[in-house]
């Protein structure tokens, strides 16, 4: 998403851009995949703010797609947090959100109202917090030293620290953190910044791309091509070409070389440093030390299930379900990761076929569900070095065991689905590693801890002249975070005095 945003904006500013994608389809986590007559998204379960015509994200999407990308709003209850047998609705709209929670926590009105105002403030001040990303690296370091005086102190605390300053009600804290899977860190470890940005992102509700997740890339790519550029798939980059500390091209798998005035990496910070930087450059800048200062985000498993009836017949809703065994988020995750329990600490269920108004035109009489939970690459070491679809019976047996656990969670919530199940397939961290090239199977790049946002090397401009990074690692996780990362990189490429060109482009809208 970050790379396509960056490429489209550069194209609209008159640049000829070449996008290189190692996968067989473009879009990264915004792509979809097909199997046995069904289609599933792999990462776009919902996006906030884009259904609001005048929101920043909507305007950016409109510009980079030139108005081709359309959105369908979800139900007013966009997320349902289920803790044990209790349910808590996240309802679109600030006042609706507050009143729904107050109905469950009548003594906590003041705390809930304070929380909502704080996440709105953090969101508002986030442009000030991230302003250094649009500045040259040296100025960014100086700016970031004075940044604590410019923004709220909650920017520099964990989600749990801030929430426990607001309320002592642990169940309420667990409910407010019920979307932590959207950024992949438990409240004890996650920065309040990423929590607040995600929570505010969905406060007005959420939407889904008409035509499915893959319509995002399909809508953006013509913007690049219409300016004389091109998006190539099955084009894996093996190394950035650098001479005298200046990037001048890339070498592809197979040895072919391409040359350009500027090179941008959208493969994530870890992959950029570990896989495409020449060894001499890594040594020169001590880049291995950089990678020791950040950690990889969580890995996941996801069950893709297909059903032989349509969503209406199956009475499916657009609301996402977040299932927790109890309110003890951190303790449950710790116990699962250390092997003390086999009970999944989190199960997320999404219903993509009912979210897309164009689904029935493409797949009449069918429905899909996606079920996601935590995983660790450590549990898959026995199959390191194997390839997709050729990992042996023991791997298939593990996948079947996990699939049945996830299906059991689904059928407990939606029992009518069991008789309509036609197909299911599980992805593991090895799947993510194979398709996304993330060594740890991570899905959100580097972790969103408090310290992550202090690292100067997570910046759009690298020390190598004409070499930049973009995407979620230069800003924050998710489609929206990667999109804004693409904007920020484009601004940095224009220089301090040229970044207003990007602002004007976005302000003018689709007319450009």
Buried (B, 14 or more C-beta within 10 A) or exposed (E): BBBBBBBBBBBBBEBEBBBBBBBEBBBBBBBBBEEEEBBBBBBBBBBBBBBBEEBBBBBBBBBBBBEBBBBBBBBBBBBBBBBEEEEBBBBBEBEBBBEBBBEBBEEBEEBBBBBBEBBBBBBEBBEBBBBBBBBBBEEBEEBBEEBEEEBBEBBBBBBBBBBBBBBEBEBBBBBBBBBBBBBBBBBBBBBBBBBBBBBBBBBBBBBBBBBBBBBBBBBBBBBBBEBEBEBEBEBBBBBBBBEEEEBBBBBBEEEEEBEBEBBBBBBBBBBBBBBBBBEEBBEBBEBEEBBEBBBBBBBBBBBBBBBBBBBEEBEBBBBBBBBBBBBBBBBBBBBBBEEEBEEBBBBBBBBBBBBBEBBBEEBEEBBBBBBBBBBBBEBBEEBEEBEEEEBEEEBEEBBEEBBEBBBEBBBEEBEEBEEBBBBBBBBBBBBBBBBBBBBBBBBBBBBBBBEBBEBEBBBBBBEBEBBBBBBBBBBBBBBBBBBBBBBBBBBBBBEEEEBEBBEEBBEEEEEE
